[in-house]
Amino acid sequence: MAKRPTKKARIIGNEVSKTSAESTSPQKNFDELSRQILLLLQEDGRRSFSSIARELGVSEGAVRSRVNYLEEHEHLRFLAVIDPVNVGYRCWAMLGINVAAGVSPHDVAVELAKNQSAIWVGAVGGEFDIIAEVWTRSSDELQQFLEDHCYTNKKISSVNTMVGMRMYKWGAPKV
């Protein structure tokens, strides 16, 4: 029987992660084999190491050690990806946020990222200082989020709320 990855799927939430530009993880072991393993895991994150090894013509141990290395150096995280609408989140919005003069966008982004409803938060350049994606169970809950975390937050000077109507594509870039 083929072995599955021993790490359990983790749901990442309320976490601030480094961008690749900020990451201090070594790139020396991120080669073509790593890229091929990541592509196969993006297609099916539960795929067994032995199945990956057979397809790539390497040993199961090589795949296991490479996956462990990629996890340890923050190139790979196993996640449970859900369809928010099918589990009760009926309202979502993208927030374009500008911070008040003299306030660090980083500090506000870290503060917003701690909230469970904010599923994606990033500092950006351009018209806004921060973009946040928020999912709630209702429009009332979205309104309450905006009141509690944006409108009354003295660190935020403005919020442009773009309420989602229909999602056409959602995913992650291929490596």
N, C-alpha and C positions, 0 to 999 in steps of 0.2 A: 504494500500500500504506500502510495506517495505521501511524503511528509509535507505538511503545510507549514508556513511560517509560524514560529512559536510565539511571536509577539502578538498580543491581542490588539484588535483595532482600537484606536484611541480617537475620541472626539476632541478636537482641539478647540478650546473656547477660552475667552478672557485671557488671551496670551499675546504678548507683543513679540513678534519675530523679527529677526534681522533681515535686511535685504541682502542680495548677493554682494552688493558693493560694500556693505558694512561687515559682512561675515568674515570671521577670522579663520574659518575652517580651511584646511589645506585642500588644494585642487589636484594634487599630484596623482591621486588614485581615481580621478574622474575622467576615465578614458572611454574608448568605444565600447568596451564590454559593459562598463557601468551604464552608459547611455542605452545600450540594447536591453539590459535588465530593467531599467526604469521604464522604457517603452512598453515592455511586456507587462510590467506591474501596473502601468496606467490603464491598460486594457482590462486587466483582471487582477486586482490587488490581493485576491485570495489564492492566486495560482501557486502551485507547489514549487519548491526549489528544484525538485527532480525534473519536473516538466520543463521548467526554464532551462535547466542544464542540458537536457536532451535537445531542445530546439537550438541552443547556441553552441552545442558541441563542446561543453566544458563539464567539469565535475560538479556534483551537487554541493560539495564542500566549498568550491570556488564561488558558487552563487551565494551560498549562505554567508561566507566571510565577506563578500563584497556588499551584500545587503546590510549586514551588521555595520560595516565601515560607513556606508552611506547614511545609515540612521544616526550613528554616533557623531558624524560630522555635519549633520543637519542638511543633507541633500535630499533626504527621504523621510516622510512621516506616513504611517498608515492611519487612515481616517475612515470613519463611517460616514459616507455621504448620503444625506437624506434628501427627499423632495419636500421642501418646506410646505408647499400647498397641501400635499397629501397627508401631512401630519398636523394640520390645523392652523398653519400660519397663512392667513388670508390677505394680509396687507404688508406691502414692502415699499420702501422708499430709498432713494439715493439722496443724501444730504450734502450740499455744497456749503461748507462752513468757512467763515472768515473769523479769525481771532481778533480780539481787541488789541489796540496799540500797546506795544511793550510786552505782550504775552507770547510765550513760546508755543508754536503749533505742536511741537513734540509733546509738551506737557498736557495740552488739551486732548491730543490724540490718545495718549496713554490713559487719561481719565475716561474718555469715551469707550476705549477698548475693553475696559473692565466691565461694561454693561453687557448683560447676556443678549439683549435685543440687537446690539450692534455686532453684526457678524463679520464685517470687513471694515477696517479703518486704516486710512493711509494719508500721510502728509504728501501734498502735491504742489507742483508749480503751476502758475496760470491764474485764472480768475478766482480760485478758491485756495485756501491754505490747507484744508482737510476735506477729504471725501469719505463719507461713511455710508455703508449699506445697513439698513435697519429692517428687521422682519418682526412683525407683531401679529397677534391673533385677530385684531380688529382695528378699524380706523380710530376708534376711541382710545385703544391702547397706544397707537402711534401718536395721537394728540397728547396723551399723557407723557409719553417719552419726550416729545418736543418741549413740553412745559417744564418737566422735571430736569432735563439734562441740557437743554439748549437755550430756550427763551429766558430762563431765570439765571443762567450761568453768566456771570459778569465777565468771564474770560472770552466769551463769544460775542462778536459784534453783529454778525448776521448769519442767517441760515436760509439757504434756498432749498426747499423741499420739493423733490421730484417724485411723485407717487407712481409706482409701477402699475401698468395696466395689463400687460401680457409679456411673458418672457419667451423669447424665440431661441435663445442659445445660452447655455451655461456650461462651464467646464474649466479645464486647466490647459495651459499650453503643452504641447508635446515637446519632449526633450530632444 
